Amino acid sequence: MEAHFFFRATVEGIKETLALGSLYSPVDGHCRKRTHGALIVCRYGGGSTLVVIWAKDILLAVALVPRKQQDGGRPQVYLVEKFGFGVVDTGDIED
């Protein structure tokens, strides 16, 4: 899930912190198997997959970096668990 923003709301009389976000597709199993688990790719769901969750249920922050289109379909992203200043968009460089 990509968190768009956090907000406070009263749920059953209790002030809670919630997050609004968009869901991603399940992981592309073929790509994951082909790369022996090194590349985890999924598709962005966009505004049609909006959900509200408890902010306390967010367990991990990751980067979902845009990936060059392989099939002309919906935009794809790949997962980076330990991101930092080393994550750089290099554009469309062909090998």
Sequence and secondary structure as in RCSB ss.txt:
>XXXX:A:sequence
MEAHFFFRATVEGIKETLALGSLYSPVDGHCRKRTHGALIVCRYGGGSTLVVIWAKDILLAVALVPRKQQDGGRP
QVYLVEKFGFGVVDTGDIED
>XXXX:A:secstr
 EEEEEEEEEETTEEEEEEEEE B    HHHHHHTTTS  EEEB GGGGEEEEEGGG     EEEEE  SSSSS 
EEEEESS STT     S   
